[in-house]
Every structure is written in C-alpha cells, then in structure tokens.
C-alpha cells in the first residue's frame, strides 16, 4: 500500500482517520467503516466531516490489510493525502499513520479520529484546536448520566460514583511531535484504548472539551439503525435549477464546463461566459435560496471582467459548505448545434467535479440540440440548464 500521495507541509493540521478495524461486533461480516448510512459509507461520512473543516489541511487514512481498493472505491475522487496500512491493534495503526505523516514532512497539529464516529460537528473540532493553543493534547468528553454499578456474577454490586467521570470521544487533538514521541516510547507489552492515555503516560496534560452526542461510536447492529434515523432527521433535500445563455462571436475563446473547447467562435460575456458553469452556479444558489450569480458577481463590477467562471462555482460550493451542506448531484444539459459536446463530456465532468471537490459520479453532463430552431438552432449562441441536488442540515 503506498505510504504517501502528497507531501505534507510543516505547520499544518493533519487529520488521521483510523479505519483499520474489522467490525466483527457490527454483525454483517462487512467492516463497519464500509457500511452505508444515509446512502453513503461510514468512512466517507467521516472523511467529509473532516475535509469540510477549514482548519484541516490534509487527511491520512489508515486501513486494514487488503482494504485499499474498497476504500478507494467508496471515497472516489476525494482529496486523500495518503492511505496507510495499519496494524493488528488500534495503537499500532495510529503509530503507522503518524510515521507516514512524519515521512511526508510532519505537521504541527494532529487530529486522530475513528471512522466509526462519522457524524463529526465542526464545533467539536473548533473546541479541540482552541484547546491546543495552551495544551499538548485535548479530547472531547461527555458527562456520565446513567447510574453506575459493579456487577458480581450477574447480580448488582456496589454503586460507582459518577463524580468526575466522563465518556471519551474522538477526534483527539495533539501536538504532533509530542504524540509521535509518546507513541514511540510506549511500552508495547501494554495496550491503550486511545491516544490520550499514551500522551498522558508521557508526562503531558490532556485538556477536556465538550463533546457531542452525535459522535457516538457505531459498534453494534442497533447503532446503525439509530444512525440511519439520526441522519434522516438531521437532513433536508434541496433542489435548485439554473439556466444561462450567451451569444457566440468570432475571436472569442469557447469555455464550456471549465474546459477550453477548440471552435471557430467563442461565447461573449462579462466573465469568460462559460454558460455551463454559470447554470450550475445558479442551480446551487437557487437550492440555497441565496439569489443568483448576478447578485454575487454583478456584471457592472469591473473586478469580474474576463474572470474565470471556476471562481464563481468554487464560491457557490463554499456557500454550501458554510451551511453544513453537501452537493449530492449536478445534472447539466448544454444546448447547442456546435461544437459537438460528446468528445469533451468526460473532461467537463472531471473538471466540474475537481472545482466542486466531489466525486465525478456526482456530475452528469448531457447535450442536446433544438432541431435548428431558435437562436441555438441558428448557431447564434449556446444555452445551458442545470439542476443541483443538495443535502443540508434540517435547520439550515
């Protein structure tokens, strides 16, 4: 399994997503990180939550032996910094990930997160990174609310005080160099259930921050039923439609779907006049109920003269992320007599997916003509329409 794909620059915050388990208690024979909730693998949910946070610069994924191909299929085109083969224990898997990050150039801060906790609120990451400003480690916790007792051969024993007891969650945040040193110094004859124990045994204090009930670990079959209900209750589907037209003229470049198309004429507009990207932008903004492209990038503003439309699309995607949403699908139709779109369809899909940072299979590009009717049929211009399907938090 390749150790690294992209080098890590120092002074970054890197997330280490641990997904090397076999999930035997989940009851299906399929590793739980590969099971689906809300139509998407647990691993993909966890990855998306980390990558959506502006404070996370790179993500390394630790997998079990022979799991790389399946993980790649589930993660699609997501920007994975590296896939690392783990070990027989969680501690060994985390150490393998830390060593891979060190080999790629190291980093400043590390977030170690279990893929089995897929629903990670950004606010938890915020609290962890803030705590690292004054501590070498920080973990999210929740108070214990239930009565605790000891069991003696199937009967109730003495009660246990809940005072100063907490349930520990992930991600756990650390100074990278200190955590790596602590792991390397750990007595391998013992096992640790989390990395905070390892850092604390190395002489460092670990700060506690407030966790979140949504971070409950998925372990047993009933946990997945709960997660499905939680996911459905927390999301709402939004659909938006966009439409744009530009005329064709000589001595202009023809940009469609973020791709420069060889043609005897190009589209005329205040920006690069990419009707395909403009239609997608309007569809996304429509689904968000945030106006249209002209509201955000008025043609009267000289700043946008000749601008590349990928900037507009990236902005629209940022608006989705800011609302805690996800772009589930884009369906684009380009309406023209010429040029032929078919030879460029795959390049457009790949470019649109790249700009939007989504898997290519979430982008559809089609083309049609008007049977030589109207302005498009006469070759006077090109039109495009797009439909965007978004998943947003229910209260968004």
C-alpha positions, -999 to 999 in steps of 0.1 A, spaced: 0 0 0 15 34 -9 27 54 21 20 88 7 4 105 -22 11 142 -15 38 156 8 27 173 39 40 208 45 51 217 81 29 240 102 -3 222 92 -31 205 110 -34 170 97 -63 146 104 -55 109 108 -87 89 100 -84 54 116 -104 29 96 -85 -4 100 -109 -24 121 -128 -55 110 -161 -45 128 -169 -80 140 -195 -67 165 -215 -49 138 -230 -83 128 -227 -82 90 -192 -95 82 -185 -62 65 -161 -38 82 -183 -12 98 -164 17 82 -175 4 48 -212 0 58 -237 26 45 -257 51 64 -278 77 45 -267 62 12 -230 68 19 -203 47 36 -194 55 72 -158 61 60 -170 87 35 -191 105 61 -162 108 85 -138 119 57 -163 146 45 -168 159 80 -130 164 84 -124 178 50 -152 203 54 -135 220 83 -113 249 72 -87 241 99 -79 207 85 -52 208 58 -47 172 49 -62 138 57 -43 105 60 -65 73 61 -53 42 80 -68 10 66 -66 -27 73 -47 -52 51 -62 -55 16 -88 -28 22 -73 -1 0 -92 -9 -32 -126 -10 -14 -118 23 4 -107 40 -28 -140 29 -45 -160 44 -16 -140 76 -13 -140 83 -50 -122 115 -60 -119 129 -25 -86 145 -18 -69 118 2 -33 128 12 -23 92 18 -36 57 25 -16 38 51 -17 1 61 -25 -3 97 -16 -30 123 -34 -56 144 -42 -31 171 -55 4 171 -24 17 188 -3 1 161 -25 15 133 -22 50 148 16 47 150 17 36 114 -2 67 104 19 90 125 51 76 110 37 81 75 29 117 83 64 122 96 79 106 65 59 131 44 73 161 62 55 161 95 30 187 107 21 210 136 -11 195 150 -28 161 146 -64 151 149 -68 114 154 -104 103 146 -122 70 144 -141 63 112 -168 46 134 -178 81 147 -189 95 113 -211 125 124 -185 150 135 -198 185 142 -174 213 132 -179 229 166 -161 200 183 -130 205 160 -131 242 168 -130 235 206 -102 210 202 -80 233 181 -86 262 205 -76 239 235 -43 231 217 -33 267 219 -24 261 256 -21 223 259 -3 195 241 -34 173 239 -72 177 240 -101 153 239 -139 157 236 -159 142 265 -194 139 277 -206 135 314 -219 101 325 -256 105 332 -266 69 340 -263 52 374 -232 31 375 -228 -2 395 -204 -30 397 -217 -65 386 -209 -95 407 -217 -128 390 -248 -115 373 -261 -95 403 -259 -59 413 -229 -49 434 -218 -16 449 -227 16 431 -199 37 415 -199 75 419 -203 94 386 -184 124 400 -156 134 376 -164 105 352 -166 112 315 -172 93 283 -143 99 259 -148 105 222 -128 113 191 -113 131 173 -85 137 198 -61 166 191 -24 167 199 8 184 192 22 161 165 58 159 177 48 151 213 22 124 203 47 107 179 74 107 207 49 93 232 39 65 208 75 56 201 82 55 238 51 34 247 57 0 264 44 -23 237 36 -51 262 6 -30 272 -23 -18 250 -40 16 252 -76 22 242 -69 57 230 -40 81 222 -48 105 251 -37 77 275 -4 74 256 3 111 257 -6 113 294 18 85 303 45 105 285 40 133 311 17 157 293 -16 170 305 -46 165 283 -74 191 282 -111 182 282 -135 199 259 -172 194 255 -181 165 231 -213 159 212 -240 132 214 -238 129 176 -203 115 180 -215 82 195 -195 53 182 -211 28 158 -204 -7 171 -235 -29 173 -263 -35 148 -287 -13 167 -262 16 165 -266 16 127 -304 17 129 -300 47 153 -276 63 129 -300 59 100 -327 76 119 -303 103 131 -291 110 96 -326 112 81 -339 135 109 -309 158 105 -310 164 68 -333 180 42 -331 178 4 -329 210 -16 -332 212 -54 -323 242 -75 -324 250 -112 -301 272 -132 -303 285 -168 -279 307 -188 -274 319 -223 -245 336 -241 -241 346 -277 -213 333 -300 -189 356 -317 -156 354 -336 -122 360 -320 -135 347 -286 -124 317 -266 -151 290 -260 -152 278 -224 -177 252 -215 -178 232 -183 -145 247 -173 -128 233 -204 -114 253 -233 -131 239 -265 -115 244 -299 -140 262 -321 -142 290 -347 -162 312 -323 -165 317 -286 -190 329 -261 -193 366 -252 -199 379 -217 -185 400 -188 -166 370 -175 -154 341 -196 -191 334 -204 -190 298 -195 -227 291 -197 -223 256 -183 -206 267 -151 -230 297 -148 -260 275 -150 -246 252 -123 -238 282 -100 -274 295 -104 -287 260 -96 -267 257 -64 -276 293 -53 -312 285 -61 -312 254 -39 -297 276 -11 -323 303 -18 -294 328 -20 -303 346 -52 -284 342 -85 -250 346 -99 -257 383 -108 -264 391 -72 -230 378 -61 -209 387 -91 -226 417 -107 -216 423 -144 -214 461 -135 -183 453 -113 -151 456 -134 -134 432 -110 -152 403 -127 -144 413 -163 -129 383 -180 -129 363 -148 -126 325 -149 -160 310 -140 -144 283 -119 -141 311 -93 -179 315 -93 -185 278 -89 -160 274 -62 -177 303 -43 -211 286 -47 -197 254 -33 -182 273 -3 -217 287 4 -230 251 6 -201 241 30 -208 272 51 -243 259 56 -231 225 66 -244 210 34 -233 186 7 -237 186 -30 -253 153 -39 -257 156 -76 -254 180 -106 -272 174 -138 -261 197 -166 -275 200 -201 -258 220 -228 -280 232 -257 -262 239 -290 -258 228 -326 -220 231 -325 -195 222 -313 -201 185 -305 -201 181 -268 -196 143 -267 -158 143 -272 -154 168 -243 -180 153 -219 -156 133 -197 -132 163 -195 -160 186 -184 -173 161 -158 -138 157 -144 -132 195 -143 -165 203 -127 -160 176 -101 -125 190 -94 -137 225 -89 -165 213 -66 -143 188 -48 -169 160 -53 -166 125 -69 -170 125 -106 -200 102 -103 -220 131 -88 -217 151 -120 -238 144 -151 -231 163 -184 -255 159 -213 -261 178 -246 -290 184 -269 -299 205 -299 -331 224 -307 -335 208 -341 -322 240 -357 -350 261 -341 -344 294 -323 -311 312 -316 -293 280 -306 -305 262 -337 -293 291 -358 -259 289 -341 -262 323 -326 -255 313 -291 -253 284 -266 -276 278 -236 -272 256 -206 -295 244 -178 -286 226 -146 -303 210 -117 -284 208 -83 -295 185 -55 -281 194 -21 -283 178 13 -285 204 41 -289 203 78 -327 203 86 -325 237 103 -304 253 76 
